[in-house]
Amino acid sequence: MLDKLEAIKARFDELGVALTNPEVVNDNKRFSQTSKEYRSLERIVVAHQRYLRLMDDIAFNKEALLGDDAELKELAKAETAGLEEQKAAMEKEIRNLLIPKDPQDEKNAIIEIRAGTGGDEASLFAGELLRMYMRWAEKRGYQVKLTDQSDGEEAGIKSATLEIKGANAYGWLKKEAGVH
């Protein structure tokens, strides 16, 4: 895993240099692709750097446990358990970051909400779903556009269509399907 992370770090550094190259900057398509790849690797590189700092802290504590200073030994012993837990959590996070992403995840999303059978109750619930998705998207910083809405007879909505624009919008919302 560490070899793969080092290769990703090298690619990240290479892309960082490429983003300062005038040839790349002047070619919009190439610049867009390069900066997109750079941003996608950035999370992995940052997690890898945090992991390396954590490993340094663990190594320092192990050396302190072998030393003569009783007070330092006591501090190292108290910290070691917490650092080992952090190490396991960091390794899990890095493994998750290394899982290949679906290329469709980066796209925008369109959500269609329809009231099911159940009359006014279903219309009210569909209205609540609409508000929930709109607030969720706005809190994440996505652009939300209500492209279509049919109001219910008494209250709520019969149907609505939302367009949500932003990085990874489809990735977050692709599992939001079915009857609720």
Buried (B, 14 or more C-beta within 10 A) or exposed (E): EEEEBEEBBEBBEEBBEBBEEEEBBEEEEBBEEBBEBBEBBEEBBEBBEBBBEBBEBBEBBEEBBEEEEEEBBEBBEEBBEEBEEBBEEBBEBBEEBEEEEEEEBBBBBBBEBBBEEEEEBBBBBBBBBBEEBBEBBEEBEBEBEEEEBEEBEEEBBBBBBBBBBBBBBBBBBEEEEEEE
